[in-house]
Amino acid sequence: MPVRPLSQRLAIAISLLLLISSVAWLSPRIGAFSWIPDVYTGSRQPIAPGGPQSCFECDSFNNHPCVNKRPSNPLSTFAALLDALDVMQSHFYTIWQGQWPDAIDWTAAVMGTHVSATLAAMTEAYRYHTRASHLRDNIGEGQAHENIINRYFTQITSFYFGENAFSLRTQAYDDMLWVVLDWLESIKFINMHTNLHYTASDEPYTSAKTGSLNATGWYAQQFVPQFAHRARLFYDLAAKGWDTSLCGGGMVWNPYLSPYKNAITNQLFISASISMYLHFPGDDNPSPFSFRNPVRSSTGLQPAKPHDPQYLEHAVEAYQWLKTSGMRNWKGLYADGFHISGWKGGANGSIGTGRCDLRNEQVYTYNQGVILSGLKGLWEATGSESYLEDGHELIRNVVAATGWDTRGTRWRWQWSGLGRNGVMEEACDSRGTCSQNGHTFKGIFFHHLTLFCSKLPSTGFSDGAFNTYGADDRLAAWHEELCESYGLWLRNNAQAAYLTRDNESEFGTWWGIPAGNERTNGQRIMTDEDGFELPPDHGTDYRNEDVPLDDIWRLPDDQRWQELEAMDDTGLLRSAEKSRIAKDLPDHISWDPNDRGRGRTVETQSGGLAVLRALWKVVDSRT
């Protein structure tokens, strides 16, 4: 695949940056890693105090001073975010296929979510950081902004047709729920862009003949019914995973395995349920597939109304179950999930204890993140501050588990539970053994952290049975202050991620290890640094090493699994959906640890994109 020249990528990023920075008053509002570009103030000025914390492309992760070092590429956070998006789409997306060809089905849905969320950040920045008088006098800039938005949005629409929707219908329940969140995120972006940049008179109308929505304003409104239909279909399919026969409730992860009630499927169900309640616009398409059936039959789907209370009920019940399930470990982090002792299902089997009493102690980063957007939505729908309190408690636990308190000290390389030296890390990162699953996890965490730390609305909404809540000054200030307190940690992680970019501006997965830097490469760190330790082996890492073939994980009556076990002496399931492994370790001295395993992928790129968006939205756009 041809690689877009760096100069062209920078031109795209800087062109939009110029749109929102043409007047000097804007400079305090656009944060940067280290230097405000000349276009703002005429000189480069550090904006973040604190020595190495102010640096961008210097080696702050390894505790080397860089106060006086000027970065070779003085981009702001926002421009770096745009560049990360351009690299992800120009290097990894194929528009004629409507796909990221190297992604698997569920990670592709996450990639779509990242694109929509980044577009929302772009259009919001352009609207709120540009004076109305400047817009009136510079129509061409508005056209250029709209052209960039439309460029990436057309890729979202092509993905709607390229997504492997039929295969996803037969996969695990968590795979289905990623699809729900993806298309709801797209709908949220469409509504935001329309409300910010199109007048109220541009109301769309629905065709009586085809049932399609025709937008007289922004053309993207015509896709809302299709996106809503897919979200509704996959939500209804996934909701079948809710089970009360074991453990008193909870979502089952995979209907093709023995019952496993894990954190991610339950968190996804909570976040998807509350998102359906708040953002689903309704659906009157009777087709059980993604296309519209022009003839409604008695076997067709019934209309689904917006803001259906059942979605709220599902979210509340599911979170209550998760909170009391005992799934969190002594650090306050979510372990992966539960099996049931003695479960021997099948035609004549036993449910064993019927309780969730076999906990898999494996800890993944995304298990600490997805619930955050659900908690924010639950507060908005109920007004209960306890949901926000729970979210902030979890974030504080995560920050502590990255070794934030020991960063820069002699103990900085010790494993702290979810990272080291104040940087988030997947247990597979330092070993170079991450699958596509593991490559995707950190980006998911930072996406949902960004949603949680968005500003609380000051007013609620009431329309009959549907009500939302606003925050008074006290609550809004409390939430804002806590989110602001995560700012240095976010910047530390964004800088660490940025260090991994190679010559093609692609992000690696092990954040903080500089790309192509022999002096500070991962090999030296792992062999020479005093106190470096690999993450301990706790639990079953089935997300990176596949699902074990044993009587805990498999169904006893499934002959296919027994045949696979006989054929495979590794004890691992070789499923068709297994994450791909692409590269071997390069055979040269200054090896880059992020070239190991699968190397740099669309999933690792999405992690860099997500942490930059978190830094921009939570910190730099508010300063």
C-alpha positions in Angstrom: 0.0 0.0 0.0 1.5 3.4 -0.9 2.5 5.5 2.0 1.4 9.2 2.0 4.5 11.4 2.3 5.0 13.0 5.7 4.9 16.4 4.2 1.4 15.7 2.8 0.2 14.4 6.1 1.5 17.4 7.9 -0.1 19.7 5.3 -3.5 18.1 6.0 -3.1 18.4 9.7 -1.7 21.9 9.7 -4.4 23.1 7.2 -7.1 22.4 9.7 -5.0 23.7 12.5 -4.7 27.0 10.6 -8.5 27.1 10.3 -8.9 27.3 14.1 -5.9 29.4 14.9 -5.9 32.4 12.6 -6.2 34.9 15.4 -3.8 35.4 18.3 -6.6 35.1 21.0 -6.8 31.4 20.3 -3.3 30.5 21.5 -4.2 30.0 25.2 -6.9 27.6 24.2 -4.9 25.2 22.0 -2.7 23.1 24.2 0.6 21.6 23.0 3.0 18.9 24.2 5.9 21.4 24.4 5.8 24.3 22.1 3.1 26.6 20.7 3.8 26.8 16.9 4.9 30.1 15.5 1.5 30.6 13.9 0.0 31.5 17.3 2.5 33.7 19.0 5.5 34.1 16.6 7.8 32.1 18.9 8.0 28.7 20.5 7.0 28.7 24.1 6.7 25.8 26.6 3.2 25.6 27.9 3.4 22.8 30.5 5.6 23.3 33.5 7.5 20.6 35.2 10.7 19.9 33.3 10.4 16.6 31.4 6.7 16.9 31.6 6.9 19.8 29.2 8.8 17.9 26.5 7.4 16.3 23.5 9.8 14.1 21.6 12.5 13.8 24.3 13.2 10.9 26.5 11.1 11.8 29.5 9.9 8.2 29.9 13.5 7.1 30.7 14.0 10.0 33.1 16.4 11.9 30.9 16.3 15.7 31.2 14.9 17.6 28.3 13.8 20.9 29.6 15.9 22.8 27.0 15.5 20.4 24.1 13.3 21.7 21.3 11.3 19.0 19.5 12.1 18.3 15.9 8.4 18.4 15.1 6.7 21.2 17.1 3.1 20.1 16.6 0.3 20.9 19.0 -1.8 18.2 20.6 -4.5 18.9 18.1 -2.3 18.8 15.0 -0.7 15.6 16.3 -4.3 14.2 16.7 -5.1 15.0 13.1 -1.9 13.5 11.9 -2.6 10.3 13.8 -6.0 10.1 12.2 -4.6 10.6 8.7 -2.0 7.9 9.2 -4.6 5.5 10.5 -6.8 6.1 7.5 -4.2 6.5 4.7 -2.0 3.6 5.8 -4.6 1.1 7.0 -8.0 1.8 5.4 -8.9 0.7 1.9 -11.9 2.7 0.7 -12.9 0.3 -2.2 -13.3 -2.5 0.4 -14.8 -0.3 3.0 -12.5 -1.9 5.5 -9.3 -1.9 7.5 -8.2 -5.1 5.7 -5.9 -6.3 8.5 -8.4 -5.7 11.3 -10.7 -8.5 12.5 -14.4 -7.9 12.8 -14.7 -6.5 16.3 -11.5 -4.4 16.1 -12.8 -2.9 12.9 -16.0 -1.7 14.7 -13.7 -0.1 17.3 -11.8 1.6 14.6 -15.0 3.1 13.3 -15.8 4.4 16.7 -12.4 6.1 17.0 -13.0 7.8 13.6 -16.4 9.2 14.5 -15.2 10.3 17.9 -12.2 12.1 16.4 -14.5 13.8 13.8 -16.7 15.0 16.7 -13.6 16.5 18.4 -12.6 18.2 15.1 -15.9 19.8 14.4 -16.4 20.9 18.0 -13.0 22.5 18.0 -13.6 24.4 14.8 -17.0 25.7 16.0 -16.0 26.8 19.5 -12.5 28.0 18.9 -13.2 30.2 15.9 -14.9 33.6 16.2 -18.1 34.1 14.3 -16.8 37.2 12.7 -13.8 35.3 11.5 -16.1 32.7 9.9 -18.1 35.3 8.1 -15.0 36.9 6.6 -13.3 33.6 5.7 -15.9 31.4 3.9 -13.1 29.5 2.2 -11.8 28.2 5.5 -15.3 26.9 6.4 -15.4 25.1 3.1 -12.0 23.5 3.7 -13.0 22.4 7.2 -16.2 20.8 5.8 -14.2 19.1 3.0 -11.9 17.4 5.6 -14.9 16.3 7.7 -16.7 14.9 4.6 -13.5 13.1 3.5 -13.4 11.0 6.6 -17.1 10.7 7.0 -17.4 9.1 3.6 -15.0 6.5 4.9 -17.4 5.8 7.7 -20.2 5.3 5.3 -18.2 3.0 3.1 -17.4 1.0 6.3 -21.1 0.6 6.9 -21.3 -1.4 3.7 -17.9 -3.1 4.2 -18.5 -4.3 7.7 -18.8 -8.0 8.1 -22.3 -7.8 9.6 -23.4 -11.3 8.8 -20.4 -12.9 10.4 -20.7 -10.7 13.5 -24.3 -11.9 14.0 -22.9 -15.4 14.8 -20.0 -14.3 17.1 -19.7 -13.6 20.8 -22.0 -11.2 22.5 -19.2 -8.7 23.2 -18.4 -8.6 19.5 -22.0 -7.6 18.8 -22.0 -4.8 21.4 -18.9 -3.2 19.8 -21.0 -2.8 16.7 -23.8 -1.1 18.7 -21.4 1.5 20.2 -19.8 2.1 16.8 -23.0 3.2 15.0 -24.4 5.1 18.0 -21.1 7.1 18.1 -21.5 7.9 14.4 -25.1 9.1 15.0 -23.9 11.3 17.8 -21.3 12.8 15.5 -23.8 13.4 12.7 -26.2 15.2 15.1 -23.4 17.3 16.6 -22.0 18.4 13.3 -25.5 19.2 12.0 -26.4 21.2 15.1 -23.2 23.1 15.1 -23.0 24.0 11.4 -26.5 23.8 9.9 -29.5 26.0 10.6 -32.7 24.8 12.3 -34.6 25.4 9.0 -32.7 22.6 7.3 -35.0 20.0 8.7 -34.8 16.5 7.1 -37.9 14.7 5.9 -38.8 11.1 5.4 -39.8 9.7 2.0 -43.3 8.2 2.1 -42.3 5.8 -0.8 -39.0 4.4 0.4 -39.0 5.3 4.1 -35.6 6.8 3.7 -34.6 10.1 5.3 -33.8 12.9 3.0 -31.7 15.7 4.5 -32.0 19.2 3.3 -29.2 20.2 5.6 -26.0 18.1 6.0 -26.3 15.2 3.7 -25.1 12.7 6.4 -28.5 12.8 8.1 -29.8 10.4 5.5 -27.6 7.7 7.0 -29.0 8.0 10.5 -31.8 5.5 9.9 -29.4 2.9 8.5 -26.9 3.3 11.3 -29.7 3.2 13.9 -31.2 0.0 12.4 -27.8 -1.8 12.6 -27.3 -0.6 16.2 -30.8 -1.9 17.1 -30.3 -5.2 15.4 -27.1 -6.0 17.2 -28.3 -4.7 20.5 -31.3 -7.1 20.3 -29.1 -10.0 19.4 -26.6 -9.3 22.2 -29.3 -8.8 24.8 -30.0 -12.5 24.6 -26.8 -13.1 26.5 -28.3 -11.8 29.7 -28.7 -14.9 31.9 -30.3 -15.3 35.4 -29.9 -19.0 35.7 -26.3 -18.7 36.9 -24.8 -16.2 39.3 -28.1 -14.4 39.7 -27.6 -12.5 36.5 -25.0 -11.1 34.2 -24.1 -11.4 30.6 -22.6 -14.6 29.2 -19.5 -13.9 27.0 -19.8 -16.5 24.3 -22.7 -18.9 23.6 -20.3 -21.4 22.0 -18.3 -21.9 25.2 -19.0 -22.9 28.7 -20.7 -20.1 30.7 -18.1 -17.3 31.3 -19.4 -14.0 32.7 -16.7 -11.5 32.1 -16.1 -7.9 32.8 -16.0 -6.7 29.2 -19.3 -8.2 28.0 -21.1 -6.8 31.1 -19.5 -3.4 30.8 -20.4 -3.2 27.1 -24.0 -4.2 27.8 -24.2 -1.4 30.4 -22.7 1.2 28.1 -24.6 0.1 25.1 -27.9 0.0 27.0 -27.6 3.5 28.4 -26.4 4.8 25.0 -29.5 3.3 23.4 -31.6 5.0 26.0 -30.0 8.4 25.5 -29.0 8.5 21.8 -30.9 5.9 19.8 -33.3 7.8 17.5 -35.8 5.0 17.0 -36.1 2.5 14.1 -39.2 1.5 12.1 -37.3 -0.7 9.6 -39.0 -4.2 9.8 -36.2 -6.0 8.1 -34.2 -8.4 10.3 -31.1 -7.6 8.2 -29.2 -4.4 7.6 -31.1 -3.4 4.5 -34.7 -2.1 4.4 -37.5 -4.4 3.4 -40.1 -2.2 1.6 -42.9 -4.6 2.5 -43.7 -4.9 6.1 -44.8 -8.5 6.9 -46.3 -10.1 10.0 -42.9 -11.7 10.7 -41.0 -8.4 10.5 -39.5 -6.5 13.3 -41.8 -4.2 15.3 -40.8 -0.5 15.5 -38.3 0.4 18.2 -39.0 3.7 19.9 -36.4 6.2 21.0 -35.6 6.5 24.7 -37.3 3.2 25.5 -37.2 2.8 29.3 -36.2 -0.9 28.9 -32.8 0.3 27.9 -32.4 2.3 31.1 -33.7 -0.7 33.1 -31.1 -3.0 31.5 -28.3 -0.6 32.3 -29.3 -0.1 35.9 -29.8 -3.8 36.6 -26.6 -4.8 34.8 -24.4 -2.3 36.7 -25.9 -3.4 40.0 -25.0 -7.0 39.2 -21.5 -6.1 38.1 -20.8 -3.9 41.1 -21.8 -6.7 43.5 -20.3 -9.6 41.6 -16.9 -9.5 43.3 -15.1 -9.0 40.0 -12.6 -6.4 41.3 -9.3 -7.3 42.8 -7.4 -5.9 45.8 -6.1 -3.0 43.7 -9.7 -2.0 42.8 -9.2 -3.1 39.2 -11.6 -5.4 37.3 -10.3 -9.0 36.9 -11.5 -10.6 33.7 -14.4 -12.7 34.7 -16.0 -15.8 36.3 -16.6 -19.4 35.6 -18.9 -21.6 37.6 -17.4 -24.4 39.7 -18.6 -27.9 38.7 -20.5 -26.7 35.7 -21.0 -29.7 33.4 -23.6 -28.5 31.0 -24.9 -30.3 27.9 -27.9 -32.5 27.5 -27.5 -34.3 30.9 -25.1 -32.0 32.7 -25.1 -30.1 35.9 -24.9 -26.4 36.7 -22.5 -27.2 39.5 -22.6 -24.5 42.2 -24.5 -22.2 40.0 -22.4 -19.3 41.4 -19.6 -17.2 39.9 -16.9 -18.6 42.1 -13.9 -19.3 39.7 -12.4 -15.9 39.0 -9.9 -15.4 36.2 -7.4 -13.0 37.7 -6.1 -11.7 34.3 -6.3 -7.9 34.2 -6.7 -6.0 30.9 -6.7 -2.3 30.4 -10.0 -2.1 28.5 -11.8 -3.8 31.4 -11.2 -0.6 33.4 -12.5 1.7 30.6 -15.7 0.7 28.9 -17.7 1.0 32.1 -16.8 4.7 32.4 -19.0 5.9 29.6 -21.8 3.8 31.0 -21.4 5.4 34.4 -21.5 8.9 32.8 -24.7 8.0 31.0 -26.3 6.4 34.0 -25.8 9.7 35.9 -27.3 11.7 33.1 -30.3 9.4 33.0 -30.9 9.1 36.7 -29.2 12.1 38.4 -27.5 9.7 40.9 -24.1 11.1 41.7 -22.9 7.6 42.9 -22.3 6.7 39.3 -19.8 9.5 38.9 -18.2 8.7 42.2 -17.7 5.1 41.1 -16.2 6.2 37.9 -13.7 8.6 39.5 -12.7 5.9 42.0 -11.9 3.5 39.2 -9.8 6.0 37.4 -7.8 6.8 40.5 -7.2 3.0 40.9 -6.0 2.8 37.3 -3.6 5.8 37.6 -2.1 4.2 40.8 -1.8 0.8 39.0 0.4 2.4 36.3 3.1 3.3 38.8 2.3 7.0 38.8 3.7 7.5 42.3 7.0 5.8 41.5 7.6 7.4 38.1 11.1 8.7 37.6 12.4 6.9 40.7 14.7 3.8 41.0 11.5 1.7 41.2 10.0 3.0 37.9 10.5 -0.3 36.0 8.7 -2.4 38.6 5.3 -3.7 37.4 2.5 -1.9 39.3 -0.5 -3.9 38.0 -1.4 -2.0 34.9 1.8 -0.5 33.8 5.0 1.1 35.1 6.6 4.6 35.3 3.1 6.2 35.1 2.4 4.8 31.7 -0.4 2.3 30.9 0.8 -1.0 29.7 -0.8 -4.3 28.7 0.8 -7.3 30.2 1.7 -8.6 26.7 3.3 -5.3 25.6 6.8 -5.8 27.0 6.8 -9.5 25.9 5.8 -8.6 22.3 3.1 -11.2 22.4 0.0 -9.1 22.0 -2.7 -10.2 19.5 -4.9 -7.8 17.7 -7.1 -8.0 20.8 -4.4 -6.7 23.1 -3.2 -4.1 20.6 -6.7 -2.5 20.7 -7.2 -2.4 24.5 -5.5 0.8 25.6 -7.2 2.9 22.9 -10.6 1.6 24.1 -9.7 2.7 27.7 -8.8 6.2 26.7 -11.9 6.6 24.4 -14.2 5.8 27.3 -12.2 7.9 29.7 -12.7 10.9 27.3 -16.5 10.3 27.3 -16.6 10.1 31.0 -14.6 13.3 31.5 -16.7 15.4 29.1 -18.3 18.3 30.8 -21.5 17.7 32.6 -24.6 19.4 31.0 -25.9 22.3 33.1 -29.5 21.6 32.3 -31.5 18.4 31.9 -34.2 17.6 29.3 -37.8 16.5 29.9 -40.1 15.1 27.3 -42.9 13.1 28.8 -41.4 9.8 30.1 -37.9 10.7 29.0 -35.9 12.8 31.4 -32.2 13.6 31.7 -30.5 15.6 34.5 -28.1 18.5 34.6 -25.4 19.3 37.1 -25.5 22.2 39.5 -22.4 24.4 39.9 -21.1 22.3 42.8 -21.3 19.0 41.0 -20.0 20.4 37.7 -17.0 22.0 39.5 -16.3 18.7 41.4 -16.3 16.6 38.2 -14.2 19.1 36.3 -11.6 19.4 39.1 -11.2 15.6 39.3 -10.9 15.2 35.5 -8.4 18.1 35.5 -6.3 16.3 38.1 -5.7 13.4 35.6 -4.1 15.9 33.2 -0.4 15.3 33.9 -1.0 11.5 33.8 -2.8 11.9 30.5 0.0 14.0 29.1 2.6 11.4 30.3 0.8 8.6 28.5 0.3 10.7 25.3 4.0 11.5 25.3 4.9 7.9 25.9 2.7 6.8 23.0 4.1 9.5 20.7 7.7 8.3 21.4 6.9 5.0 19.7 6.2 6.5 16.3 8.5 5.2 13.6 9.6 6.9 10.4 6.2 6.4 8.9 4.5 8.0 11.9 2.9 4.8 13.0 2.4 4.2 16.7 3.7 1.1 18.5 2.0 -0.8 21.3 4.6 -0.6 24.1 4.3 3.0 25.0 7.4 5.0 26.1 10.0 3.0 24.3 11.5 5.3 21.7 11.4 4.0 18.1 14.7 3.3 16.5 16.7 4.7 19.4 19.5 2.2 20.3 20.5 4.1 23.5 17.1 3.7 25.0 15.6 0.7 23.2 13.6 -2.0 24.9 16.4 -4.5 24.8 18.6 -2.3 27.0 15.8 -1.5 29.3 14.8 -5.2 29.8 18.4 -6.4 30.3 20.3 -3.6 31.9 17.9 -1.5 34.0 17.9 -2.3 37.7 14.6 -3.5 38.9 12.9 -4.2 35.5 10.3 -6.9 35.9 7.9 -8.6 33.5 4.3 -8.7 34.5 3.5 -11.8 36.6 1.4 -14.6 35.1 -2.0 -14.3 36.8 -5.0 -16.0 35.3 -5.6 -17.1 31.7 -4.6 -14.6 29.0 -7.1 -16.0 26.5 -7.3 -12.6 24.7 -3.7 -12.9 23.5 -3.0 -16.6 23.7 -6.4 -18.0 22.6 -9.0 -20.0 24.5 -7.7 -23.1 26.3 -9.2 -26.4 25.4 -10.1 -27.8 28.8 -13.2 -28.7 30.8 -13.4 -25.2 32.3 -13.8 -23.3 29.0 -15.3 -25.8 26.5 -18.7 -27.3 26.1 -18.6 -31.0 27.0 -21.0 -32.1 24.2 -19.2 -30.2 21.4 -17.5 -32.9 19.2 -15.8 -30.2 17.2 -13.8 -29.1 20.2 -12.8 -32.6 21.1 -11.5 -33.2 17.6 -9.6 -30.0 17.8 -8.0 -31.0 21.0 -6.9 -34.3 19.5 -5.3 -32.5 16.6 -3.6 -29.7 18.6 -1.2 -30.6 21.3 -0.6 -27.0 22.4 -3.8 -26.9 24.4 -5.1 -23.9 22.6 -8.1 -23.4 20.3 -7.1 -22.4 16.8 -10.3 -20.6 15.9 -11.0 -19.0 12.5 -11.3 -15.6 14.2 -7.9 -16.0 15.9 -5.9 -12.7 15.8 -3.2 -12.6 13.2 0.5 -12.5 13.9 2.5 -10.9 11.1 6.1 -10.2 11.9 9.2 -11.7 13.5 11.8 -9.8 15.4 14.1 -7.8 13.1 17.7 -9.1 12.9 19.7 -6.0 13.6 21.4 -4.4 16.5 19.1 -1.4 17.2 16.0 -3.4 17.1 12.7 -1.7 17.8 10.7 -3.6 20.4 7.5 -2.4 18.8 8.4 -4.3 15.6 8.1 -7.6 17.5 5.1 -9.8 17.1 2.5 -8.2 14.9 4.5 -4.9 14.8 2.7 -1.7 14.2 -0.9 -2.1 13.2 -4.2 -0.3 12.7 -5.0 -1.3 16.3 -1.8 0.2 17.7 -2.4 3.3 15.7 -5.8 3.7 17.2 -4.3 3.6 20.6 -2.2 6.6 19.8 -5.1 8.4 18.3 -7.3 7.7 21.3 -4.8 8.9 24.0 -4.1 12.1 21.9 -7.8 12.7 21.7 -8.1 12.2 25.5 -5.4 14.8 26.1 -7.0 17.2 23.7 -10.5 16.9 25.0 -9.9 16.5 28.7 -7.0 18.9 29.1 -5.7 21.1 26.3 -9.0 22.2 24.8 -10.1 23.5 28.2 -7.0 25.5 29.1 
